[in-house]
Amino acid sequence: MSKKLILLRHGESKWNYENRFTGWTDVDLTKNGEKEARNAGILLSNNNIEFDQVYASYLKRAIKTLKICLKQLNKSKSEVFYHWRLNERHYGSLQGLNKSETAKEYGDDQVLIWRRSYNIPPPKMTSDDKRHPKFDILYKDVDPQKLPASESLKDTLQRVKPLWINKIVPSIKKGNNIMIVAHGN
């Protein structure tokens, strides 16, 4: 029997639509994003894709995508694990800024480096920035030292790795089919 790992990116968020750096900012889905989530559920259902466990980030765009998708699959009582390690990459002080305007200010090449380079993070948030995750109730049970002020793709991988190695991979090895609803990076 083959094991399945289903990776589902959240539907379009309000800040995706507005072309903003989103990161850990907890923005909701657009109506189009809700439609995308429904369509994902229908696609999974039409292809008889089954899963035993679901993992999702702490961010409402992933959670709402998950709930809409599960409703389409009639699996509203599925075993779901929410984890901050599955959050989107943290875009630091760029969070909330329009990507086009940021490119005009810093140049296309610099923005491309911040977005796509493996080991160069965007500028960090200051520790007193109210947007820093340490001020968010969602992360009250997380060691503040583990909460990022900005992340490169490499940093994001290092954040996700403990959950992947200690929870998800062992579950797959036990024969479970897993769906992860999270973010593009």
Buried (B, 14 or more C-beta within 10 A) or exposed (E): EEEBBBEBBBBBBBBBBEEBBBBBBBBBBBEEBBBBBBBBBEEBBEEEBEBBBBBBBBBBBBBBBBBBBBEBBEBEEBEBBBBBBBBBBBBBBBBBBBBEEBBEEBEEEBBEBBBEEEEEBBEBBEEEBEBBBBEBEBBEEBEEEEBBBBBBBEBBBEBBEEBBEEBBEEBBEEEBBBBBBBBEB
